[in-house]
Amino acid sequence: MAGRALPQAFPISRGHELGSTPPSKLGPSIPYPPKSRQPRHTQLNNKYAAQRTAPERAYSTTPENELCSADPKRVISFSHGDPANPVNWSTRKKTFVVLTGIITVINSTLGSALPSGAIPYLADYFDVTQQEQLVLPISIYLVGYVFGPLLFGPLSETYGRKQIMTVTFCFYTVFTLACAVAPTWPSLLVFRLIVGISAACPVSVVGGLYADIFSDPVKRGRAMAMFMAATTFGPLLGPIISGFISVVSWRWTFWVGLIIAGASLLPLLFLPETYGPVILKRYAQQMRKATGNPNIFAPIELEKKGARQMFTVTLTRPIRMLAFEAIVLFTCLYLALAYAIFYMFFQAYPIIFQGIYGMTTGVSALPFIPIGVGAVIACGIFIYYDSILQRAKARNAHWASIEEYRRLPLACIGGPLYIISLFWLGWSSSPHIHWIVPTLAGLPFGIGFLLIFMALLNYLTDAYQIYAASALAAASCSRSIFGVLLPLAARPMYERLGVSWASSLLGFLSLGMTIIPFAFIKYGDRIRAHSKFCQYLSERDKASEESRESLTEELGDAEKS
């Protein structure tokens, strides 16, 4: 066997979606041996082979290769330590991916609240007098958040992250320009809807982007913490920018948004593809062309394709997860309420700080700053807890090995802080109490809000792995529905109940949700054991490990012979 390329692919059945043949029935799943067992080989005679050794991703197509001759269909996969695998990329490359994701998310969330400080000027220019319509520039944007994730999350798991993110961000940029030159109120609302649909892509895909490049839950969790902080800062910057710039012209609010989007597009164009199945598909295409062998495939190419598959399986996956996965359902309920309350503040803060304290439009947006400060503190808490968790793992503490303890205790801290902030804001907003007191309620609000989101979204990402984008899409869609509907009731509720009792009502609703992370800690392992998606992922990992061990033994025997 000396001098011969050893096999790195095996015949397999056609790819399958959840609910069909489990991975344990499909035969070997193209694992690879550790580098210490990799033999010498002959390289493929093409540019691709010069960059990748045969044991990493290729296989021999010669007749002598008995192990590969049983079936014409052969699959390629990443080997152990393969530098083309996104989880093995350099720190510098991963940092670029993380920062690019954060930039796109800031644009997306900034756009959601960008018109909030311009509402009085929009009302005057377009002669809009009904209060319900004045909420629409923000709410109609969030309608896009409802439908966008149902498309972009699953599509990114079929066509790759970069292609979907780049196309949607170009639409986001173009229609932000359209908002700046909108001639009528209806046209502005239509443009805001399209911008919102496009902006939903980063919110639903970036979590999957980070899951692609970080196999280590610690690093992935910290990247997700930065992602969530960005989703908090974006909406807070919107009213501050528009509150001061709209004095010149409401159109300049959108011109500023366009400038920021244009500057952010450049790094996105250089973003590498991170989705492993799509990367393998491209390599398979290169190898088919180089070798002339049409039977080389990536796993994703063997999955069912077509419009029926797209509409009945891929695009419905977030809905199925929301309907049949308890973890996804209850996580979405909690996040939806917290998210809706956050966007209700864009209606409540002007009522409080303009109506009670007589601040101008721009100045009344500054009390949002403590929420951002609280988000920074929450990131510090996240990192500190993460260090505690790692030390516990190092000494083999039992609790550190439980999946639910990796993230959920942070939500158990954030929930009570979130409730306290709502009562604090409501009962301290009075002309007899200095404005700094209700302003400082933003600190526990920002801490609690971000801890809840970081904990629960990280938990979703860890639990559903390759389906993280679909799980996050379900979460994004559901919370956006609440974000659209509840702010419509914000002003009538605050006017009828008063600031104190309206905020208290929100606090009592949040109190009922705080039980969810505690319930996950107690019952989460049993819930995951009965989850079809989690069962599939467990079987896939088990089959991959068994096949890896089997292949290592076969290659060892082949080397000896």
VENTABEL-V514769 format. One record per backbone hydrogen bond with DSSP energy under -0.5 kcal/mol. NH is the residue of the N-H (numbers start at 0). CO is the residue of the C=O. E is the energy in kcal/mol with one decimal. If there is no record, write none. Layout:
nh->NH co->CO e->E
nh->NH co->CO e->E
This chain:
nh->3 co->0 e->-2.1
nh->12 co->25 e->-0.7
nh->14 co->301 e->-1.2
nh->19 co->16 e->-2.0
nh->24 co->21 e->-2.1
nh->25 co->22 e->-1.4
nh->36 co->33 e->-1.9
nh->37 co->34 e->-1.4
nh->45 co->43 e->-2.1
nh->49 co->45 e->-1.3
nh->50 co->46 e->-0.7
nh->50 co->47 e->-1.2
nh->51 co->47 e->-1.3
nh->55 co->52 e->-1.5
nh->56 co->52 e->-1.1
nh->57 co->53 e->-1.5
nh->64 co->61 e->-1.6
nh->65 co->63 e->-1.9
nh->67 co->64 e->-1.1
nh->68 co->64 e->-0.5
nh->68 co->65 e->-1.0
nh->73 co->71 e->-0.6
nh->73 co->294 e->-2.6
nh->74 co->9 e->-0.9
nh->75 co->296 e->-2.0
nh->78 co->55 e->-0.5
nh->79 co->32 e->-0.6
nh->81 co->78 e->-1.7
nh->84 co->81 e->-1.5
nh->87 co->84 e->-2.6
nh->88 co->85 e->-1.4
nh->93 co->89 e->-2.4
nh->94 co->90 e->-2.5
nh->95 co->91 e->-1.8
nh->96 co->92 e->-1.9
nh->97 co->93 e->-2.6
nh->98 co->94 e->-2.7
nh->99 co->95 e->-2.4
nh->100 co->96 e->-2.3
nh->101 co->97 e->-2.2
nh->102 co->98 e->-2.4
nh->103 co->99 e->-2.2
nh->104 co->100 e->-2.0
nh->105 co->101 e->-2.5
nh->106 co->102 e->-2.0
nh->107 co->103 e->-2.3
nh->108 co->104 e->-2.7
nh->109 co->105 e->-2.6
nh->110 co->106 e->-2.2
nh->111 co->107 e->-0.8
nh->112 co->108 e->-1.0
nh->112 co->109 e->-0.5
nh->113 co->109 e->-0.7
nh->115 co->112 e->-1.6
nh->116 co->113 e->-0.5
nh->117 co->114 e->-1.6
nh->118 co->114 e->-0.6
nh->118 co->115 e->-0.7
nh->121 co->117 e->-2.6
nh->122 co->118 e->-2.6
nh->123 co->119 e->-1.8
nh->124 co->120 e->-2.3
nh->125 co->121 e->-2.5
nh->126 co->122 e->-0.7
nh->127 co->122 e->-1.8
nh->128 co->126 e->-0.5
nh->132 co->129 e->-0.6
nh->133 co->129 e->-1.2
nh->134 co->130 e->-0.7
nh->134 co->131 e->-0.6
nh->135 co->132 e->-1.1
nh->137 co->134 e->-1.2
nh->138 co->134 e->-2.4
nh->139 co->135 e->-3.3
nh->141 co->137 e->-1.6
nh->142 co->138 e->-1.3
nh->143 co->139 e->-1.0
nh->143 co->140 e->-0.6
nh->144 co->140 e->-0.8
nh->145 co->141 e->-0.9
nh->145 co->142 e->-0.7
nh->146 co->142 e->-1.4
nh->147 co->143 e->-2.8
nh->148 co->144 e->-0.7
nh->150 co->146 e->-0.8
nh->150 co->147 e->-1.4
nh->151 co->147 e->-2.9
nh->152 co->148 e->-1.6
nh->153 co->148 e->-0.5
nh->154 co->150 e->-2.2
nh->155 co->151 e->-2.1
nh->156 co->152 e->-0.7
nh->156 co->153 e->-0.8
nh->157 co->154 e->-1.5
nh->158 co->154 e->-3.3
nh->159 co->155 e->-0.7
nh->163 co->159 e->-1.0
nh->164 co->160 e->-2.6
nh->165 co->161 e->-3.0
nh->166 co->162 e->-2.0
nh->167 co->163 e->-2.1
nh->168 co->164 e->-2.0
nh->169 co->165 e->-1.9
nh->170 co->166 e->-1.8
nh->171 co->167 e->-2.4
nh->172 co->168 e->-2.3
nh->173 co->169 e->-2.4
nh->174 co->170 e->-2.5
nh->175 co->171 e->-1.2
nh->176 co->172 e->-1.7
nh->177 co->173 e->-1.5
nh->178 co->174 e->-1.7
nh->179 co->175 e->-1.5
nh->180 co->176 e->-1.0
nh->180 co->177 e->-0.6
nh->181 co->178 e->-1.1
nh->187 co->183 e->-1.9
nh->188 co->184 e->-2.0
nh->189 co->185 e->-2.2
nh->190 co->186 e->-2.6
nh->191 co->187 e->-2.3
nh->192 co->188 e->-1.9
nh->193 co->189 e->-2.1
nh->194 co->190 e->-2.5
nh->195 co->191 e->-2.4
nh->196 co->192 e->-2.4
nh->197 co->193 e->-2.3
nh->198 co->194 e->-2.6
nh->199 co->195 e->-1.0
nh->199 co->196 e->-0.5
nh->200 co->197 e->-1.3
nh->202 co->198 e->-0.8
nh->203 co->199 e->-1.6
nh->204 co->200 e->-2.1
nh->205 co->201 e->-2.2
nh->208 co->204 e->-2.1
nh->209 co->205 e->-2.2
nh->210 co->206 e->-1.7
nh->211 co->207 e->-1.7
nh->212 co->208 e->-1.0
nh->213 co->209 e->-1.6
nh->214 co->212 e->-0.6
nh->216 co->214 e->-0.6
nh->219 co->215 e->-2.7
nh->220 co->216 e->-2.4
nh->221 co->217 e->-2.0
nh->222 co->218 e->-2.2
nh->223 co->219 e->-2.4
nh->224 co->220 e->-1.9
nh->225 co->221 e->-1.9
nh->226 co->222 e->-2.1
nh->227 co->223 e->-2.6
nh->228 co->224 e->-2.2
nh->229 co->225 e->-2.0
nh->230 co->226 e->-1.7
nh->231 co->227 e->-1.2
nh->232 co->228 e->-2.5
nh->233 co->229 e->-2.1
nh->234 co->230 e->-0.7
nh->235 co->231 e->-1.0
nh->236 co->232 e->-1.9
nh->236 co->233 e->-0.5
nh->237 co->233 e->-1.3
nh->238 co->234 e->-0.9
nh->239 co->235 e->-0.8
nh->240 co->236 e->-2.6
nh->241 co->237 e->-2.6
nh->242 co->238 e->-2.1
nh->243 co->239 e->-1.3
nh->244 co->240 e->-2.4
nh->245 co->241 e->-2.0
nh->247 co->244 e->-1.7
nh->248 co->244 e->-1.5
nh->251 co->248 e->-0.7
nh->252 co->248 e->-0.6
nh->252 co->249 e->-0.8
nh->253 co->249 e->-0.7
nh->253 co->250 e->-0.6
nh->254 co->250 e->-1.9
nh->255 co->251 e->-2.2
nh->256 co->252 e->-1.5
nh->257 co->253 e->-2.3
nh->258 co->254 e->-2.3
nh->259 co->255 e->-2.3
nh->260 co->256 e->-2.2
nh->261 co->257 e->-2.8
nh->262 co->258 e->-2.0
nh->263 co->259 e->-1.5
nh->264 co->260 e->-1.3
nh->265 co->261 e->-0.7
nh->267 co->263 e->-1.0
nh->268 co->264 e->-1.6
nh->268 co->265 e->-0.6
nh->269 co->265 e->-0.8
nh->269 co->266 e->-0.6
nh->270 co->267 e->-1.2
nh->275 co->273 e->-0.8
nh->277 co->274 e->-0.7
nh->278 co->274 e->-1.9
nh->279 co->275 e->-2.6
nh->280 co->276 e->-1.6
nh->281 co->277 e->-1.9
nh->282 co->278 e->-2.0
nh->283 co->279 e->-2.6
nh->284 co->280 e->-2.1
nh->285 co->281 e->-2.1
nh->286 co->282 e->-2.6
nh->287 co->283 e->-2.4
nh->288 co->284 e->-1.8
nh->289 co->285 e->-2.4
nh->290 co->286 e->-2.7
nh->291 co->287 e->-1.7
nh->293 co->291 e->-0.7
nh->295 co->292 e->-0.8
nh->296 co->73 e->-2.8
nh->296 co->294 e->-0.5
nh->298 co->75 e->-0.5
nh->300 co->297 e->-1.4
nh->301 co->297 e->-0.6
nh->301 co->298 e->-1.2
nh->302 co->299 e->-0.8
nh->309 co->305 e->-2.4
nh->310 co->306 e->-2.6
nh->311 co->307 e->-2.6
nh->312 co->308 e->-1.9
nh->313 co->308 e->-1.7
nh->314 co->309 e->-3.1
nh->316 co->312 e->-0.7
nh->316 co->313 e->-0.9
nh->319 co->315 e->-2.8
nh->320 co->316 e->-2.6
nh->321 co->317 e->-2.1
nh->322 co->318 e->-2.1
nh->323 co->319 e->-2.6
nh->324 co->320 e->-1.9
nh->325 co->323 e->-0.7
nh->328 co->324 e->-2.7
nh->329 co->325 e->-2.5
nh->330 co->326 e->-1.7
nh->331 co->327 e->-2.4
nh->332 co->328 e->-1.9
nh->333 co->329 e->-2.0
nh->334 co->330 e->-2.6
nh->335 co->331 e->-2.4
nh->336 co->332 e->-1.9
nh->337 co->333 e->-2.2
nh->338 co->334 e->-2.6
nh->339 co->335 e->-2.4
nh->340 co->336 e->-2.4
nh->341 co->337 e->-1.9
nh->342 co->338 e->-2.0
nh->343 co->339 e->-1.8
nh->344 co->340 e->-1.3
nh->345 co->342 e->-0.8
nh->346 co->343 e->-1.6
nh->347 co->343 e->-2.4
nh->348 co->344 e->-3.0
nh->350 co->346 e->-1.0
nh->351 co->347 e->-2.3
nh->352 co->348 e->-3.4
nh->353 co->348 e->-0.5
nh->353 co->349 e->-1.7
nh->354 co->349 e->-1.6
nh->355 co->350 e->-0.6
nh->355 co->351 e->-1.6
nh->356 co->351 e->-1.1
nh->357 co->353 e->-0.7
nh->358 co->352 e->-2.5
nh->361 co->242 e->-0.5
nh->363 co->359 e->-2.5
nh->364 co->361 e->-1.1
nh->365 co->362 e->-1.4
nh->367 co->364 e->-1.7
nh->368 co->365 e->-2.4
nh->370 co->367 e->-1.0
nh->371 co->367 e->-1.2
nh->371 co->368 e->-0.5
nh->372 co->368 e->-2.2
nh->373 co->369 e->-2.6
nh->374 co->370 e->-1.8
nh->375 co->371 e->-1.8
nh->376 co->372 e->-2.2
nh->377 co->373 e->-2.3
nh->378 co->374 e->-1.7
nh->379 co->375 e->-1.8
nh->380 co->376 e->-2.4
nh->381 co->377 e->-2.5
nh->382 co->378 e->-2.3
nh->383 co->379 e->-2.3
nh->384 co->380 e->-2.7
nh->385 co->381 e->-2.2
nh->386 co->382 e->-2.0
nh->387 co->383 e->-1.8
nh->388 co->384 e->-2.5
nh->389 co->385 e->-2.2
nh->390 co->386 e->-2.0
nh->391 co->387 e->-2.1
nh->392 co->388 e->-2.2
nh->393 co->389 e->-2.1
nh->394 co->390 e->-1.4
nh->395 co->392 e->-1.7
nh->396 co->391 e->-3.0
nh->399 co->396 e->-0.6
nh->400 co->396 e->-0.5
nh->400 co->397 e->-1.5
nh->401 co->398 e->-1.2
nh->404 co->401 e->-1.2
nh->405 co->402 e->-1.4
nh->407 co->403 e->-1.3
nh->409 co->406 e->-1.6
nh->410 co->406 e->-0.5
nh->410 co->407 e->-0.9
nh->411 co->407 e->-1.6
nh->412 co->408 e->-1.1
nh->413 co->409 e->-2.7
nh->414 co->410 e->-2.4
nh->415 co->411 e->-0.6
nh->416 co->412 e->-1.3
nh->417 co->413 e->-2.3
nh->418 co->414 e->-1.9
nh->419 co->415 e->-2.6
nh->420 co->416 e->-2.1
nh->421 co->417 e->-1.3
nh->422 co->418 e->-1.9
nh->423 co->419 e->-2.6
nh->424 co->420 e->-2.6
nh->425 co->421 e->-2.2
nh->426 co->422 e->-2.4
nh->427 co->423 e->-1.1
nh->428 co->424 e->-0.8
nh->429 co->427 e->-1.3
nh->432 co->429 e->-1.9
nh->436 co->433 e->-1.6
nh->437 co->433 e->-0.6
nh->438 co->434 e->-1.7
nh->439 co->435 e->-2.2
nh->440 co->436 e->-0.6
nh->440 co->437 e->-0.7
nh->441 co->438 e->-1.8
nh->442 co->439 e->-1.6
nh->443 co->439 e->-0.6
nh->444 co->440 e->-1.4
nh->445 co->441 e->-3.0
nh->446 co->442 e->-2.3
nh->447 co->443 e->-2.8
nh->448 co->444 e->-3.1
nh->449 co->445 e->-1.9
nh->450 co->446 e->-2.3
nh->451 co->447 e->-2.3
nh->452 co->448 e->-2.0
nh->453 co->449 e->-3.3
nh->454 co->450 e->-2.3
nh->455 co->451 e->-2.3
nh->456 co->452 e->-2.5
nh->457 co->453 e->-1.7
nh->458 co->454 e->-1.9
nh->459 co->455 e->-2.1
nh->460 co->456 e->-2.3
nh->461 co->457 e->-2.7
nh->462 co->458 e->-2.3
nh->463 co->459 e->-2.2
nh->464 co->460 e->-1.6
nh->466 co->463 e->-3.2
nh->467 co->464 e->-2.3
nh->470 co->466 e->-2.3
nh->471 co->467 e->-3.1
nh->472 co->468 e->-1.8
nh->473 co->469 e->-2.1
nh->474 co->470 e->-1.9
nh->475 co->471 e->-2.8
nh->476 co->472 e->-2.7
nh->477 co->473 e->-2.3
nh->478 co->474 e->-2.2
nh->479 co->475 e->-1.6
nh->480 co->476 e->-1.6
nh->481 co->477 e->-1.6
nh->482 co->478 e->-2.3
nh->483 co->479 e->-1.7
nh->484 co->480 e->-2.1
nh->485 co->481 e->-2.2
nh->487 co->484 e->-0.9
nh->488 co->484 e->-0.6
nh->488 co->485 e->-1.6
nh->489 co->486 e->-0.8
nh->490 co->486 e->-0.6
nh->492 co->488 e->-2.2
nh->493 co->489 e->-2.7
nh->494 co->490 e->-2.4
nh->495 co->491 e->-2.1
nh->496 co->492 e->-2.8
nh->497 co->493 e->-1.1
nh->500 co->496 e->-0.6
nh->501 co->497 e->-2.2
nh->502 co->498 e->-2.1
nh->503 co->499 e->-1.8
nh->504 co->500 e->-2.3
nh->505 co->501 e->-1.6
nh->506 co->502 e->-1.8
nh->507 co->503 e->-2.6
nh->508 co->504 e->-2.1
nh->509 co->505 e->-2.1
nh->510 co->506 e->-1.8
nh->511 co->507 e->-1.3
nh->512 co->508 e->-0.7
nh->512 co->509 e->-0.6
nh->513 co->509 e->-1.1
nh->513 co->510 e->-0.5
nh->515 co->512 e->-1.9
nh->517 co->513 e->-0.7
nh->518 co->514 e->-2.4
nh->519 co->515 e->-2.3
nh->520 co->516 e->-2.0
nh->521 co->517 e->-1.6
nh->522 co->518 e->-3.0
nh->523 co->519 e->-2.6
nh->526 co->522 e->-2.2
nh->527 co->523 e->-2.6
nh->528 co->524 e->-1.7
nh->529 co->525 e->-1.0
nh->529 co->526 e->-0.7
nh->530 co->527 e->-1.2
nh->534 co->530 e->-2.4
nh->535 co->531 e->-2.3
nh->536 co->532 e->-2.2
nh->537 co->533 e->-2.3
nh->538 co->534 e->-2.6
nh->539 co->535 e->-2.5
nh->540 co->536 e->-2.3
nh->541 co->537 e->-2.2
nh->542 co->538 e->-2.8
nh->543 co->539 e->-2.4
nh->544 co->540 e->-2.1
nh->545 co->541 e->-2.3
nh->546 co->542 e->-2.5
nh->547 co->543 e->-2.2
nh->548 co->544 e->-2.1
nh->549 co->545 e->-2.2
nh->550 co->546 e->-2.8
nh->551 co->547 e->-2.2
nh->552 co->548 e->-1.8
nh->553 co->549 e->-2.2
nh->554 co->550 e->-2.7
nh->555 co->551 e->-2.0
nh->556 co->552 e->-2.3
nh->557 co->553 e->-2.3
nh->558 co->554 e->-2.3
nh->559 co->555 e->-1.8
nh->560 co->556 e->-1.8
